[in-house]
Amino acid sequence: MPATKNAMTRYALIDKMLANRARPYSIQDITDTLNEKLPEFGQNSVSKRCVEKDLNYLEYDSPFDVEIEEYWIDASDKNDRPYRKRCIRYADPTFSIFKPKLTNDEKTVLSTALDALGSFDGLDNFEWLNDLTNRLNLEQHEPIISLSKNLVTNSTLIARVFTVIRLKQVITLKYHTFRNEEIRCVCISPYLLKEYNNRWYLIASASDTGRILTFPLDRIDDFSINTNVSYLSAPENLYERYEEIIGVTYNEDNPLQKIVFWVSENSKDYVITKPIHGSQKIIRGDMDSQLRNTYSNLNNGIFFQIECRRNYELIRELTSFGPELIVLSPIKLREDLQSRLENSLLQYKISKSYICGIKS
């Protein structure tokens, strides 16, 4: 059967879907996508039967040496009833009818990348990763990259969240807070998995208000796909907002502020090599001289400056150095940190009195 111009357009679109390992496609999904794209090429919509004939031609009669496999995924219908969905894809994850097979050099680069990704234990439940690794016949060896992890009791959760973010699916989330074990529900559009301090967080927006929300993964009990609510696109500044803070707690009411602090000789190298914030810089020149004249007791060590928004993680990070780090400005932040440290010292004194009482 000779391929017409219209047919070749369909084959090109179908090829992209069968080669896409990031999104599962059923035959109905392929049909729906074609009917969205074909009008852009001045072509009419097609039936599911036409798609089935195209797939049959590609696999059995075309000169492209196509091998298609089927697989099953968990899905839910419009009434949120679960079912097993039959999907199809190229059996060879590197195949495309418009691209030659990978060279040995390309396979080496891909193998190295997958090996590094596979070294992250948190991705054990990504079936597509294991499948691709097996198909490329990667050698098994001890991990050479070790990443810290503090995932959840249900280790498949991070993979499930990854999938709904990738597919841009609205979900109804069940979670509880640190202070209250009562299960709460919220409908959200998920955007981002973010790690901070060996804990994973889901960044999403509330479907009713659009407000950006943050959920620790170890506080998530479960979630289900919600097909009755439209997905909200991520705000354009989603990634920029996390450059303005330490950690994940973002409060729009707290403005960007310049924070000047001193670090002792003992800890300066640590702070230089592991900056407290991405904006961190060493204060030099006239400003350094002025600070040393003003704070004569802090002649040793180095003065730093960062620019970020105040949040819980910032306070915790600055106080974690104890006497090795002194915040100089802004005054309000300095006073709050001083009060926090004084309260901590008071608790030590109180606990010491109890200990002494027990000993006596």
Solvent accessible surface area in square Angstrom, and as a share of the most:
residue,aa,sasa,rsa
1,M,150,0.67
2,P,119,0.75
3,A,44,0.34
4,T,84,0.49
5,K,170,0.72
6,N,77,0.40
7,A,6,0.05
8,M,67,0.30
9,T,21,0.12
10,R,35,0.13
11,Y,0,0.00
12,A,33,0.26
13,L,23,0.11
14,I,0,0.00
15,D,7,0.04
16,K,144,0.61
17,M,10,0.04
18,L,0,0.00
19,A,34,0.26
20,N,55,0.28
21,R,50,0.18
22,A,47,0.37
23,R,103,0.38
24,P,20,0.12
25,Y,15,0.06
26,S,13,0.09
27,I,23,0.12
28,Q,84,0.37
29,D,26,0.14
30,I,0,0.00
31,T,6,0.03
32,D,64,0.33
33,T,21,0.12
34,L,0,0.00
35,N,47,0.24
36,E,124,0.56
37,K,81,0.34
38,L,0,0.00
39,P,78,0.49
40,E,128,0.57
41,F,113,0.47
42,G,72,0.69
43,Q,22,0.10
44,N,132,0.68
45,S,76,0.49
46,V,27,0.15
47,S,64,0.41
48,K,91,0.38
49,R,145,0.53
50,C,34,0.21
51,V,0,0.00
52,E,55,0.25
53,K,116,0.49
54,D,4,0.02
55,L,14,0.07
56,N,76,0.39
57,Y,22,0.08
58,L,1,0.00
59,E,50,0.22
60,Y,152,0.58
61,D,96,0.50
62,S,18,0.11
63,P,115,0.72
64,F,55,0.23
65,D,119,0.61
66,V,9,0.05
67,E,117,0.53
68,I,28,0.14
69,E,40,0.18
70,E,87,0.39
71,Y,44,0.17
72,W,120,0.42
73,I,43,0.22
74,D,109,0.57
75,A,20,0.16
76,S,26,0.17
77,D,43,0.22
78,K,166,0.70
79,N,101,0.52
80,D,65,0.33
81,R,143,0.52
82,P,117,0.74
83,Y,102,0.39
84,R,136,0.49
85,K,41,0.17
86,R,96,0.35
87,C,0,0.00
88,I,9,0.04
89,R,38,0.14
90,Y,1,0.00
91,A,9,0.07
92,D,53,0.27
93,P,19,0.12
94,T,18,0.10
95,F,27,0.11
96,S,18,0.12
97,I,20,0.10
98,F,111,0.46
99,K,100,0.42
100,P,113,0.71
101,K,138,0.59
102,L,34,0.17
103,T,78,0.46
104,N,126,0.65
105,D,110,0.57
106,E,83,0.37
107,K,83,0.35
108,T,87,0.51
109,V,107,0.62
110,L,55,0.27
111,S,25,0.16
112,T,89,0.52
113,A,57,0.44
114,L,13,0.06
115,D,42,0.22
116,A,38,0.29
117,L,70,0.35
118,G,39,0.37
119,S,11,0.07
120,F,24,0.10
121,D,72,0.38
122,G,2,0.02
123,L,19,0.09
124,D,91,0.47
125,N,51,0.26
126,F,8,0.03
127,E,141,0.63
128,W,75,0.26
129,L,6,0.03
130,N,72,0.37
131,D,34,0.18
132,L,24,0.12
133,T,27,0.16
134,N,98,0.51
135,R,89,0.32
136,L,23,0.11
137,N,128,0.66
138,L,28,0.14
139,E,150,0.67
140,Q,150,0.67
141,H,101,0.45
142,E,142,0.64
143,P,85,0.53
144,I,139,0.70
145,I,71,0.36
146,S,108,0.70
147,L,98,0.49
148,S,81,0.52
149,K,103,0.44
150,N,75,0.38
151,L,28,0.14
152,V,22,0.12
153,T,150,0.87
154,N,78,0.40
155,S,57,0.36
156,T,52,0.30
157,L,5,0.03
158,I,5,0.02
159,A,10,0.08
160,R,84,0.31
161,V,0,0.00
162,F,71,0.30
163,T,46,0.27
164,V,7,0.04
165,I,34,0.17
166,R,71,0.26
167,L,42,0.21
168,K,132,0.56
169,Q,49,0.22
170,V,6,0.04
171,I,0,0.00
172,T,36,0.21
173,L,0,0.00
174,K,94,0.40
175,Y,39,0.15
176,H,21,0.10
177,T,41,0.24
178,F,115,0.48
179,R,235,0.86
180,N,60,0.31
181,E,124,0.56
182,E,114,0.51
183,I,88,0.45
184,R,101,0.37
185,C,85,0.51
186,V,34,0.20
187,C,32,0.19
188,I,0,0.00
189,S,0,0.00
190,P,0,0.00
191,Y,17,0.07
192,L,37,0.19
193,L,33,0.16
194,K,51,0.22
195,E,75,0.33
196,Y,44,0.17
197,N,99,0.51
198,N,70,0.36
199,R,74,0.27
200,W,39,0.14
201,Y,27,0.10
202,L,0,0.00
203,I,0,0.00
204,A,0,0.00
205,S,3,0.02
206,A,7,0.05
207,S,26,0.17
208,D,124,0.64
209,T,101,0.59
210,G,35,0.34
211,R,171,0.62
212,I,34,0.17
213,L,37,0.18
214,T,51,0.29
215,F,12,0.05
216,P,24,0.15
217,L,2,0.01
218,D,46,0.24
219,R,47,0.17
220,I,14,0.07
221,D,67,0.35
222,D,64,0.33
223,F,14,0.06
224,S,50,0.32
225,I,40,0.20
226,N,32,0.16
227,T,67,0.39
228,N,117,0.60
229,V,56,0.32
230,S,90,0.58
231,Y,58,0.22
232,L,66,0.33
233,S,97,0.62
234,A,46,0.36
235,P,48,0.30
236,E,179,0.80
237,N,68,0.35
238,L,1,0.01
239,Y,136,0.52
240,E,106,0.47
241,R,18,0.06
242,Y,23,0.09
243,E,126,0.56
244,E,44,0.20
245,I,7,0.04
246,I,12,0.06
247,G,8,0.08
248,V,6,0.03
249,T,62,0.36
250,Y,42,0.16
251,N,64,0.33
252,E,123,0.55
253,D,126,0.65
254,N,40,0.21
255,P,94,0.59
256,L,76,0.38
257,Q,44,0.20
258,K,121,0.51
259,I,0,0.00
260,V,10,0.06
261,F,0,0.00
262,W,24,0.08
263,V,0,0.00
264,S,13,0.08
265,E,96,0.43
266,N,132,0.68
267,S,17,0.11
268,K,36,0.15
269,D,86,0.45
270,Y,119,0.45
271,V,0,0.00
272,I,68,0.34
273,T,113,0.66
274,K,121,0.51
275,P,71,0.45
276,I,14,0.07
277,H,16,0.07
278,G,82,0.78
279,S,45,0.29
280,Q,30,0.13
281,K,119,0.50
282,I,47,0.24
283,I,11,0.06
284,R,173,0.63
285,G,52,0.50
286,D,129,0.67
287,M,85,0.38
288,D,26,0.13
289,S,59,0.38
290,Q,123,0.55
291,L,22,0.11
292,R,58,0.21
293,N,124,0.64
294,T,89,0.51
295,Y,57,0.22
296,S,79,0.51
297,N,125,0.64
298,L,16,0.08
299,N,86,0.44
300,N,112,0.58
301,G,8,0.07
302,I,32,0.16
303,F,0,0.00
304,F,1,0.00
305,Q,20,0.09
306,I,1,0.01
307,E,69,0.31
308,C,0,0.00
309,R,38,0.14
310,R,65,0.24
311,N,10,0.05
312,Y,123,0.47
313,E,9,0.04
314,L,0,0.00
315,I,17,0.09
316,R,82,0.30
317,E,49,0.22
318,L,3,0.02
319,T,23,0.13
320,S,81,0.53
321,F,32,0.13
322,G,20,0.20
323,P,111,0.70
324,E,49,0.22
325,L,8,0.04
326,I,57,0.29
327,V,8,0.05
328,L,5,0.03
329,S,38,0.25
330,P,38,0.24
331,I,106,0.54
332,K,128,0.54
333,L,2,0.01
334,R,79,0.29
335,E,95,0.43
336,D,38,0.20
337,L,10,0.05
338,Q,94,0.42
339,S,52,0.34
340,R,102,0.37
341,L,76,0.38
342,E,93,0.42
343,N,85,0.43
344,S,50,0.32
345,L,101,0.50
346,L,93,0.46
347,Q,111,0.49
348,Y,157,0.60
349,K,119,0.50
350,I,72,0.36
351,S,51,0.33
352,K,130,0.55
353,S,68,0.44
354,Y,149,0.56
355,I,92,0.47
356,C,68,0.41
357,G,47,0.46
358,I,145,0.73
359,K,164,0.69
360,S,127,0.82
